[in-house]
Amino acid sequence: MTGAELKQLRDALGEAIGKPLSAADMAKLCSLPSGSGSDTFRRWEVSGPTGPAAELLRILAMASDHYPILDNFNVFDRHNIPEQERPARRQEFREKMRAEVRRRLG
């Protein structure tokens, strides 16, 4: 994930939960320390996050309709799920991801 993609993710997650997210909010999502976390996040907006933070953000991105549901989370296209139920189940999953983002923000 590049810095530009991280900025887009910040906007997309804010849109998904219905409130704009600050750098401090994004740092909180990544479990960065409250004091220096904002500075770290701002550096990431230039260089891009790495390691566990990048992976966590890829997962939280699924809260937004702008990002695909990752293959290892996509249990909706299995043969045992009727095709007419799949859109509702995907939407339910995205709502759960949005709730997780809100929970992490406190």
C-alpha positions as CSV (number, residue, x, y, z in Angstrom):
1,M,0.0,0.0,0.0
2,T,1.4,3.4,-1.0
3,G,1.0,6.7,0.8
4,A,-1.5,7.8,-1.9
5,E,-3.5,4.6,-1.4
6,L,-3.5,5.2,2.3
7,K,-5.0,8.7,1.9
8,Q,-7.7,7.2,-0.3
9,L,-8.4,4.5,2.3
10,R,-8.7,7.2,5.0
11,D,-11.4,9.0,2.9
12,A,-13.2,5.7,2.0
13,L,-13.3,4.5,5.6
14,G,-14.6,7.9,6.7
15,E,-17.3,7.7,4.1
16,A,-18.2,4.1,5.1
17,I,-18.7,5.1,8.8
18,G,-20.3,8.5,8.0
19,K,-17.6,10.7,9.6
20,P,-14.3,12.1,8.3
21,L,-11.3,10.5,9.9
22,S,-8.3,12.4,11.1
23,A,-4.7,11.2,11.2
24,A,-5.1,10.5,14.9
25,D,-8.2,8.4,14.2
26,M,-6.3,6.3,11.6
27,A,-3.4,6.0,14.0
28,K,-5.9,4.7,16.6
29,L,-7.2,2.1,14.1
30,C,-3.7,0.8,13.7
31,S,-3.2,0.7,17.5
32,L,-0.4,3.3,17.4
33,P,0.4,5.2,20.6
34,S,-1.8,8.2,21.1
35,G,1.0,10.8,21.2
36,S,3.4,9.9,18.4
37,G,0.9,7.8,16.4
38,S,-0.4,10.7,14.4
39,D,3.1,11.6,13.4
40,T,3.8,8.0,12.3
41,F,0.6,7.9,10.4
42,R,1.4,11.2,8.6
43,R,4.8,9.7,7.6
44,W,2.9,6.6,6.2
45,E,0.8,8.9,4.1
46,V,4.0,9.7,2.2
47,S,5.8,6.4,2.3
48,G,3.0,3.9,2.9
49,P,2.6,1.6,5.9
50,T,4.4,-1.7,6.2
51,G,4.1,-5.0,8.1
52,P,1.2,-5.7,10.4
53,A,-0.3,-2.2,10.1
54,A,-0.6,-2.5,6.3
55,E,-2.2,-5.9,6.7
56,L,-4.7,-4.6,9.3
57,L,-5.6,-1.7,7.1
58,R,-6.2,-4.0,4.1
59,I,-8.6,-5.9,6.3
60,L,-10.4,-2.8,7.7
61,A,-10.7,-1.5,4.1
62,M,-13.4,-4.1,3.5
63,A,-15.7,-1.9,5.5
64,S,-15.9,0.3,2.4
65,D,-17.8,-0.5,-0.8
66,H,-14.8,0.9,-2.7
67,Y,-12.6,-2.1,-1.7
68,P,-13.2,-5.8,-2.6
69,I,-13.8,-8.4,0.1
70,L,-10.6,-10.3,0.3
71,D,-10.6,-13.9,-1.0
72,N,-9.9,-15.4,2.4
73,F,-12.9,-13.6,3.9
74,N,-15.2,-14.2,1.0
75,V,-17.4,-17.1,2.1
76,F,-20.4,-15.7,0.2
77,D,-19.7,-17.3,-3.2
78,R,-19.7,-20.8,-2.0
79,H,-22.1,-23.4,-3.4
80,N,-24.0,-23.8,-0.1
81,I,-25.1,-20.1,-0.1
82,P,-28.1,-19.5,-2.4
83,E,-27.2,-16.9,-5.1
84,Q,-30.1,-14.6,-4.2
85,E,-28.8,-14.4,-0.5
86,R,-25.2,-13.4,-1.5
87,P,-25.6,-9.6,-1.9
88,A,-27.4,-9.4,1.5
89,R,-24.7,-11.4,3.2
90,R,-21.9,-9.3,1.7
91,Q,-23.7,-6.2,2.9
92,E,-24.0,-7.7,6.4
93,F,-20.3,-8.4,6.4
94,R,-19.5,-4.9,5.4
95,E,-21.7,-3.6,8.2
96,K,-19.8,-5.8,10.7
97,M,-16.5,-4.4,9.4
98,R,-17.9,-0.8,9.8
99,A,-18.9,-1.7,13.4
100,E,-15.4,-2.9,14.0
101,V,-13.9,0.3,12.7
102,R,-16.3,2.3,15.0
103,R,-15.4,0.0,18.0
104,R,-11.6,0.6,17.4
105,L,-12.2,4.4,17.3
106,G,-13.9,4.2,20.7
